Amino acid sequence: MRRRTKALALFAVGALTVFVGVPVLQIVRASLEEEEVVEGPPVRVASPQLRTLRQTVRYSGTLVAERSAAAIARLPGEVLEIPVSANDTVEAGDVIAEIEDDSARLELEQARANLETRESQLRAARRGPREEEVENARAEVEQAEEEIEVAESDLERTRRLYDAGTISRSRLEEAENAFRRAQTELSNAQRSLRMLEQGATDEEIEQAESAVRAAERQVELAELQLRYTVVRAPVSGRITSVEVEEGTTVDSGTPVAIIVNDDLVRARIRVPERRYAEFTSPELLSETQLNAAAYPGIEPHTAQITRIGSTIDPGSRTFEVELTADNSDGSLRPGMYVEATFTVRESVDALSVPDSAVVNRAGRHLVFVVVDDLVREVEVERGVRSGGYTEIRGDIDDDSQIVVEGNAFLEDDQYVRIVEQR
């Protein structure tokens, strides 16, 4: 009986525990669920910073010298001396070469003698003839007739040699010029004799004066031809090549040396047509950077935009941009391959964030601002992008905490967990 009573008591206690304990456990579990912390995805945040951002593009091209000129032989003849060599620096007017001048000196002497004759004839016409002057004039006519025979004979011989291909065209031209001069001198001598024999009229005196002026021009031309036997540098610069050797014979127009002035160099850059609006915009900075492929790793040269082409090449669909750079150190050489960096847009004190902070959702540019562990979606306008940063404009200030990593799948009013703040 005592054992049965004890078993009933134990059953009653167990039953009470079951019926009372289950609600208690449910209450405890509900309490724990209410106190559970909602934890969002991990993100990294950073505040916007004020930066100067430059949007740049790069295109390549080739350097050319600011000025390049050839020292040209103006007269045909043998090169007697070349006192310069390649890589020498010369000033404008320096002697580059000397060409034999025998023919030029002879022509100058003849021109001066002709001038003296014309001046004498003019004096005679003004004062009237003298017997001895008449005799001298007759002798000059006879001499001029002999000279024209010689010149005509020489011209015929020269033509035969030219037709045979044994002499240059310039030699034939010299013979033709000599024959014409002989004809002119004979005509002048004959006219002078008539003037002396008949006495000069006012018209003949005017003609004599005109003949003197023409003779003076002939002297000037002969002096110029003599000066042309010395080839001089047309510009200051550096001799890049000497094209002839001493002892060779050159024709008029033959380049003797090439001179380059590269204290300033120009870069000619071809830019795609799609950039034309940017390159003609007021926002384009005129200052650019030039990097020469020959000098990797060194500081770039500063260059200025001096010309933007106004036409598009229909074949390449590009336009030309010309840059000018100081080359006083001589490091840049014409023909070098260079890369130019152009700043097409610049924004000073731009509120900027890392590129990764801006996401594109259905054509809208968004950033996510963290406020009390919740993110707020803010639409922004993008500005200049440069160096991994993007300029943003919108309801943002420089104290905002913007998600820069972990924002790919965020939604507005979503909880997040900040794991790093920059």
Secondary structure, 3 states (H helix, E strand, C coil): CHHHHHHHHHHHHHHHHHHHHHHHHHHHHHHHHHHCCCCCCEEEEECCEEEEEEEEEEEEEEEEEEEEEEEECCCCEEEEECCCCCCCEECCCCEEEEECCHHHHHHHHHHHHHHHHHHHHHHHHHHCCCHHHHHHHHHHHHHHHHHHHHHHHHHHHHHHHHHCCCCCHHHHHHHHHHHHHHHHHHHHHHHHHHHHHHCCCHHHHHHHHHHHHHHHHHHHHHHHHHHCCEEECCCCEEEEEECCCCCCEECCCCEEEEEEEEEEEEEEEEEEHHHHHHHCCCCCCCEEEEEECCCCCCCCEEEEEEEECCCCECCCCEEEEEEEEECCCCCCCCCCEEEEEEEEEEEEEEEEEEHHHCEEECCEEEEEEEECCEEEEEEEEEEEEECCEEEEEECCCCCCCEEEECCCCCCCCCECEEEEEC
